Amino acid sequence: MITDRLPRSLAQLQQRVHSAPQLSSFRETLRLFQGVAPNPPRLPPAHKRLRSAAVSLIFAQTQDDAPIELLVIQRAARKGDPWSGHMGLPGGRSDPEDASLLDTAIRETGEEIGISLAPHQAFAALPAHFAGGNLRKLLWVHPFLFGLSHKPELRPNREVADALWVPLAQLYDPTARGWMRYPWRGLSLPFPCIRYQSRLIWGLTLRILQTLGASILLSS
């Protein structure tokens, strides 16, 4: 199963970057991932009113000897959206009718790219990340990991300009890492990034991928 192979593949890829030992067991990794339904983090008083969001890291491997791939989207260019045109992961803000943050990730993924995920396909979760692309849109973002044995048809909605499967090896390839410049209030700020073809993966998505890799290393 992909849930057995993913940690081994990540450990091997991270070893090339950090020369760390390989993962000894998938069960150890799951303990670090904190299960598929983590409680929302305790927020300091100033942040108690912040909303939560959830994103899906969807891994697919069509056969045993095929590369593991991660689904990445490019958000549509929209005025007023702080993540306009950025590479990211399917997901969005929680709604009152969502029973859990896992339900949020499943619902938003279905709306954005037309994939129907099931709760049993979620095998792990990462700690929440603070996202602050705009002072009016501060969020706690909860990443959930899904494992599929096929690559379903993608049907992006108007919020998504493109969706593509990226080989995991490309995301953890040291030669793909670099720096980019982001314009902000007349400045040109440097940010670390991953380059894949003509696309740049950076910001929150890059931090989530780094957390995933660090969890694999710590559990080995």
N, C-alpha and C positions, 0 to 999 in steps of 0.2 A: 504494500500500500504506500501511497505517496506520503502519508504521515510517518512512515518508518524511514523513508528515503530522504525526505527533506532535511531533517537535522544533520544527517551524515553529509549530504551535499553542501550544506551551508558551512559546516565545520571544515570541510576540505577546502572550500573557497576562502574562508577566513584565514585558514592556515597559510595560504599563499601570501596574504597581506600582513599577517601579524606573527607568523611562525608559532602558532598556538597548537596545543595537542588536540586531537580529534575528539569529537563528542563520544562519550562512552555509552550513553543510553538515551533513548527518546524520552523515557519517563522522567529523567532528571531535567530535561529541557522543559517539559510540561509544568514541573513545579515552579520554574522561573516565570513561565508564561502566565501563571496565576489562574488557570482555568478559563472557561469560555464565558463566564458571567461575573466578572469582577465588580465589586462595589465601586460606585463613583468615589473619587478621592476626596478626602476632607479638604475643604477649601478654607483659606483664611477669610476673616470677616469681610474684607474688601471685595472678595471674589465670589461670595455666596450666591449672587444673582446671575452669575455667568451660566450660559446654557451649555449643554453637552452635545457632542456629535459623535458619530461612529463611522469608521471606514473599513473597507474589506480588502485584505490582502488575499487574493485568489490565486492559488498555485495549481498548476495543472501538469500532469505527466501522462501522456497517452499510452505509453508502454514502458516496460522496465528499463530498456536501454535508451529511451528518449530523454532529452534534457528537460529538467524542471523549468517551467516558465511562470512568470508573474504577470498578471493583467494590470496594465497601467493605462490611464486615460489622459487625454489633453482636454482641459476645460475650454469651453467656448469663450470667445472674446466678448465680454459684456461690460458696458460702461458701469462704473460704480462697484464692480466686483474686484476685491483686492487680490484674488487669485485668477483673474482673467487671463486665459491663454496658457496657464501654467500646467505642467505635467503633475499628475496626482493619482489618487486612488479613489475608486467609487465610494460614495458615502455622502452623509450630510447631517443636518441637525435633527435631534430627536423631537418627536411630536408627543403630545399628551396621550394619544391612543397607543403608543408603543409600549408593550409590556416590559421591555428591557432594552438596554443598549444593543444587545445582539439583534433584537428585532428591528431596531433602527438601521443597523448595517444591512440587514437582509432587505428591508423595504426600500431603502435608498438605492441599493445596488440594482434591484429590479426596475425601479423608476428610471435610473440613469442609463443603464446599458442593456436592460431586458433580460438579465440572467435571473432565473428563479433558484435561489439558494435555499437550503433547508437547514434547520438548527443542527442536525446531526453531522453536517458537513463542516461545521466550525470545530476545529480541534484545539485551538489555543487562543489566548488573548495577550496583548502586550500592555504595559502600563500606559496610562493616559498621557497625552502630550498637550502642552499649552500652546494654542495657536493664536497669534495676534497680528494678522496681516493688516488689520484696521482697528483702531481704537474703539470703533462702534461695533465690531464683530469679534470680540474676544470669546474664545471657546476652549473647553476641554475636549480633546479628540481621543476617542477610544478605538484602537485598532484590533480587529478580529481576523484570525487566520482561517482560511478555508482550503481544503484539499479536494481536487477533482481528478478523476481518471479520464477526462475528456475535455475538449475545448468547445463549449457551447457557442451557438450563434450569438453574435453581439449586435444589439439594436440600440445604438446610442440615441438619446433624446436631444432636445435642442440645447441642453446645458453642456453637452459633450461634443467637442469637435472631432475627436478621434479616440479610438481604443485599440490597443495592440498588446500582443503577448511578447514579453521580453525574456530571453533566456537568463536564468538566475546567474549563470557564470558571467554574463556581461555586466550585471549590476555590482558584482564584487570583484571585478577585474581592476587591479591597481592602475593599469594603463588608461582606463576610462575615467579616472578621477582627475579633477582639475579645478579651475576657478572660473567664475563668470562675473560680469559686471551688471549691477542692477541700478537703474536710475531712480533716485529718490530725492525730491525737493532740490533739484539742481546739482546733486552729487552723483558720483558713480561709485557705488559701494561694491567691494569684492565679497563674493560668497562661494563656498565650496560647492561642487556639483559633480554629478555623474553625466558623462556624455554618451548618448546612445544614438547612433546615426546622426541626424541633424537636431536631435532633441536634448534638452537639458533637464535633469532631475535634481532638484535642490530644495531648500527650505524644509517644510514640515515632512514631505515625503522622504527626503534624504535622512532626516533625523529618525524617522520610523524605521527605515532600513538599517541604520546604524544601531538602533536599539535591538533589533532582531539579531543582528550579527553579534552584538555584545552579549546577549543572553545565551547564544550558542556557545560562545567562548567561555563564559563563566560556569557553564554547566559541564564543561569537559574536564 
